[in-house]
């Protein structure tokens, strides 16, 4: 999904006023001018690519908004505390794959790139209510059929915290489809709260998934021209790709991969595209 008017407006709303209140007028004017130039020029880029540039500009001028390492450790630890509950929910479900997918959808709520903050109380409520999330039956059935045929699965991770839900889903798939050779994709550098190799190690994902590869770049999505050769190979050589999060969808959809996308709709573009309310979880097959 290349830039469009809605994405441009969303980026401008997010970044134009994102500066300290005591910023001198000259610096504020220059910052706003540069933000507009980044957003409005070179429209053959995706929104996550532009967001990475805007994030770097903001940090260079005003410093990091948050200590992302601390944020990531916190949410990883929070979700690890809940992991036994998640595993029990999957084990006791009539359809363990469906239940694990519902948890994976819910985990996508932990997203500081799409939202200014993450309400932990709302997160816990969403987890408690996740069993009631509607799952597209046709998409779920197609996913199960693809899993039964596949031998190589590449799973594109998204954010900290939700990586624990991804771990639960991957453990479920490993148990149900023991032929699968699993590879997980993490980000190649720090970008907001996206999952990196350090997060995979902290939550114990490396004990379940033998192959962890990184994107080779610090961008929220998976723009093919920015990916390392190893990462492109992991995606292109997989029989099946499972991709988490809006940014990964934005940069991978239309790629021709045998892919399924799992995410929660958190912005108006996705709500309009899929005609659903905010915070609706979806599983979408590459068309």
N, C-alpha and C positions, 0 to 999 in steps of 0.2 A: 504494500500500500504506500504509494508515493504521497508527498505532501498534498493536502487539499485545503480549501478555505477554512474548514472547521479546525483542522489540526493547527493551522497557522494562528487562528484566533485563540485556541487553547494555549499554545506556547506563549503568545504575547500576554495573555491574562496571567499566566504563571510566572513569567520572568520580568516583565516591565517594572513592576513595583516591588520586586524582590531585592531590596537593599536596605541597609540600616537607615533608621529615621533621621540620623544626623549627617547623612551623606551630603557633602557640599554640592551646590547646584551645578557647578561645571562638571563635576564627576558624574552626577546623576544624569545630566543631559547627554554626556558622552556614552554612558552605559546604555541608556535607552536607545540611542542612535545605533549602537553596535548590535543590540538585541534585535532591532527591526531589520537590520541588514542581514543578519544570520538567518532570520526566519523567512524573509521575503525573497532572498536570492537563492539561486541554485535549487530549483524546485524538483530536481530529479533525485533528491535524497528523501529518506524516510524521516518521520517525526523522531524516532529514537536517535538517529544520527545527529539531527540538529539539537536535540535535547542534551546530548553529550557535550557538544561544543558550547552551548549556553551554560551548562553546569560548570565547565572549565573556566569560562569567562567570569562567572560569578565568583568562583572560589579564588581566582587570581586577583580580583579587585577587592573582595570583601572578606575572604576567608571561608572555610567550609561552614555550611549551615549547621551541621551536626557532626558529632564524632561517630562516623558510620561504623567503625570497628566495634565501638561499644554497643551501638544499636543492634548490630548483627549478633554479637555474642548474647545480648539480652534476649532477643526473640528466638534464637536457636535454643537457648537454655529453657525458655518458657515452654516451647513446643516439645522439647525432650521430656519435660515433666508430664506432659499430656500424652506422650507416646503410648504408654501401657493402655490408657483408655481408648486410644485410636485402634490399637491392635485388637483389643477385646471387641470393639465395635465391628471390626472386619470379620473376626473369627466367628462371631455369633450371628452374622447376617445370613439371610437366605441366599443372597448373591454377593459373595465377598468382593468381586471385581467392581460391581456397581457401587458398593459401599466405599471402597477405596477411592474410586473416581470422585464420589461426592466429597470426601475429605480433601482430595487434591484441589477440587474446585474452590472449596472454602478457604484453603490456605492461601490462595491468590489474593485474598483481602489484604495481606501484609505487603503493602506497596507504597513506599514513600515517593516514588516517581509520579504516580498517578494521583496521590492524595498528600495533603500537607502533613497529616499525622495519622497514626493508626490507633484507634480506640480499642484497648485491650478488652474492655468489657463487652463491646460489640463483637469482637473476635470470638470471645468465649460463647456468646449467645449464638453466633453463626455456627460454631462447631456443634453445640448442643442440638441445634435444629437442622444440622446438615443431612440427617437421614430423610428429611422431607423434601430435599432439593429434587425437582423434576429432572430426569435424565432422558434425553432424546433416545427413544427405543431403537430407532433405525441406526443412529450413529453408534450406540453402544453395541448393537448386534454386529455391525460392520467391523467395529474395533475387535471384538472377540474373534470373529472369523479371520481377521488379519493376524491377530496374535497366534492363532492356531497354525497358520501357515508359515509364520516368520521364524527365522533362526537368529537374526541379528536385529536387535532393537536399540535404537539410539534415543535417549531421553534428554531433551533440552530443558535444563532447570531454569528457574526464574529467580526467586528472591530468598533471602534468609528466612528462617522460621518456617515458611511453607515447605522448605526443603525436607523437613521432617515428615510432612504429609506425602511428599514425593517418595521418600524412603519407604513409607508404609505401602504405597501403591506398588513400588518396584519390588518389595519383598513379596507382596501378594502375587504379582505377575510371575516372579521367579518360582514360587511354589506351584502355581496353577499351570504354568507353561515352562517346564524344566529344560526344554531344548533351547530356550532363548539365551543368546550371548548378549549381555547387557553392557552398554556404554552410556555414560552420563556426560553431558556438556555443561561446563561452568564458564563464567566470564573470565577473560584473560587479565583483567585488572579491576581496580576498585571503581565502581560506578554506582552511586547511591547505595541501596541495600541489596543489590543483586548478589546472588550466590557465587562464590569463588571456591577454589580448591580448599582453602582454609575452612570454609563453612562445611564442605563435604566431609572433611576430616573431623570437625568438631561434633557433628551429629552422627558419626559412625556410618555414613553412607558407603565409605570405602570398604566396609566389611561385607557389603551386599553386592556392590557393583565393582567388578574387577578392573574396568577401564574408565578412567576419568580423563577427559580431554578438555582443554580450554579453548576459547574462541580466538585467542591471540590478540584481542582488542578489549578496550574498556568501553563498550557500548551496550546499552540496555537490551537491544535486540540481537538479531543474527543476520545482519546485512552481508550477503554472500561475498561481495567484493572486499569486505574488510576482514573476512575470516582467514585464519591460518589454513595452510594446506591440510594439516592433520584434521582440523575441525570439519572442513569441507568434505574430506574423505569419510569421516564418521557419519556425516549426514547422507552423502550421496551413495555410500556403499551399504547402508542399512536396508534391510527388507522393510522396516517399519520405523517411523519417527513419531514419537510422542513429544509435543511441544507445549510448554507451560507459559501462560501469561500473555497479556495484550501486546507487549513490544515484540515478543517472538512471533506472534501471529502477524503483526504488521509487516515484519521483515521477511517472513517465510512464505506467507500465503501467495499462491500463484507460482510457486517454485517448481511444481510438478513432482515433488516428493510424495511418496506414499505416507502421508502424514495425517495425524489427528491432533487437534488443538484443544487444550483444556485451559479455561480461564474464567475469571469473573468479570462481568461488564462493569467498569467503574467510571467510564466517561461517556459523554453524550453521543459521540460518534459510534461507539459500540452499541449503546442502547438503541440508537436509531437504526443501525445496520441490521441488528438482529431482533428489533421490535420487542425489547424486554425492559423491565424496570432495572434501576441501578442495583448492583450487587447480585445480579442473577448469574448463576454458574452455568457454563455451557461446555459441551463437547461438540466439536465441529470437524467434519472430515474434509480434507483437501479436495476441492472440486476440479 
